[in-house]
């Protein structure tokens, strides 16, 4: 009986050790991808921050100028851009951004009031399964996204807004705060929101042909930057979340192996004790 238990425990230990090797490998891969994604995001951020500051300066210096990108939204249909991962095994990474987006969908009046533009395989699967109307869909692009690809997505977002198809457009993704902390956030894409406070420059810039024309030219590029930055940020968050999940899984596997090894040793000791008892018993009966 003890011998049978030992075989079961030994098979279980080998199985957990195999799983632990996989989780350790995934943890290392996620760490490597996380470092590269963070560097990519840090390189791109200053340029697009400068674009946003320029838009804010134009608006502050020309508060009465009109632009299709600043018109006030009404009660029409909304477009939600939701960025999730392309793979699972990342803890609550995907579910957190889906919950945030769902709360906003409920505020806007339900699925009939929104269209979804999902980015990431998990986002596409999530909203297709639940019957949402998908304006477009993009999969497997966040890891190696380029400005050209972000610009293509931005064009598909900006054009229907200018035509009046959507009254507002919002972005949902996971912001990389630190390797330990990743937060699901939402940002308004259109109409453009401005900073409440802005430091005035010493010399007022002159915009040619006009401030409004420059502003309208900058906005699509700014939207491109938001898409690019959020995709890179989301991918970095996904890798950080996966690394943390795999690290926890490896730790749990290590604890399980220790517990199983203790059980195995006890079963082995019980088997040895039983064999000694049987030998002693046999020797006594032979006398």
PyMOL commands that set and color helices and strands:
alter all, ss='L'
color gray80, all
select helices_A, chain A and resi 2-61+93-108+111-113+121-129+147-162+211-286
alter helices_A, ss='H'
color red, helices_A
select strands_A, chain A and resi 78-83+114-119+134-138+168-176+182-190
alter strands_A, ss='S'
color yellow, strands_A
deselect
rebuild
show_as cartoon
